């Protein structure tokens, strides 16, 4: 029998379980039960580490990019951040196909090893004499390629859980992923205390400072993850009732075919949920991307101050997200996931609306290194390269404030710190609420049938959001400023709310739609 002490593992994150229903107790041994859930928990941890690998350097990429390569501009920042998700989108189907025919340890270990090596490369991108920004681009792309194991994680969990366990397990996976995105900057905040100079290990030309320490921690976590997978992960597969099945990844497949309930999946609901999930990740990816440039422009923070203060802000949002996850679990029992998703989108819209610049106070302008009273009639990239090629002593802290080449700095009011903090708090409420509920609704719409292909679509939509979000916000913000950038985001959220209203009645569980149970 399964141990009573593990009951909480099967409690759905969003709480839709019938009390006392444990039919797998009589068809699964305690040993198999414990081994299966240990393996699933290891993959929860893998998902968390993957998300941390994305967000652990978000706050420091921009100042580090400025420090190591004088030709880097804010537009290139968007491509550096988006390269992670591009690598993940390319790698996900490769690792997913691999896991269909071989033990899933193989793609998991290889993918994590790639991420470890990529983090080590990131720690050395200051060494080359030129083109440092492209080494950063490659390093982040390879970290993302390693994160393509998300498809393997999701397919494993889908196959290793019964129908009743699957929804909560997928929701827990989403929660770990979202938590990693939010808590990654916490580690960066701690390492900001090391400073830009840090210490140097001359023998191997390794600089350990506020920029490289986070990726070295990421490499260490990757090695730890590999060890856990090698020692604790076992291949498991169960049918919808929780009965143990033979696994093609471990031994010959069972000749007994599992019968799935008849009925078609609502493809409109599937497509709509993918769009909703895309917008949720798009919004948070662009918010994480723009926080550092925005605060450096508006409040004249130095690179070190921006990394420290923005890291503290996102760390506070991480604590807030944990509370939101707990609240969503309780609230969903009363009003359901759809209502929470709608409410979360409204809160996100209010947050970005508050971010719109108001008043008649303008940000401080970077007047240094301006040699005449006119704004040069050149492209943004050319202006940045010219300014950054001017003499700088050992890449020390440069001028602070809103760069002169951003014309909107002259006529766009500043975003007050209280205004920014209020908006960040609201976005920190809306994002985790929308993330968990959209993922859970997706699992319910798909029902008991194999979800591998559909989960692949969801992974692709999330990767695309993390590619387009940073590129969108960096381009619009650099060219037109925060007023246009956040107005467009508000418009996107309004359209998303309208979409949710159209498909609201279709976002119901598979079994409810086909009349097997009542909602």
Helices and strands as residue ranges (DSSP letters): G 4-10, G 23-26, H 30-55, H 58-68, H 74-101, H 104-122, H 132-146, G 147-149, H 150-159, H 163-191, G 192-194, E 199-201, G 202-204, E 206-208, H 213-232, H 267-299, H 303-335, H 337-354, E 365-366, H 380-388, E 402-403, G 407-410, H 417-446, H 452-480, H 482-503, G 504-506, H 510-513
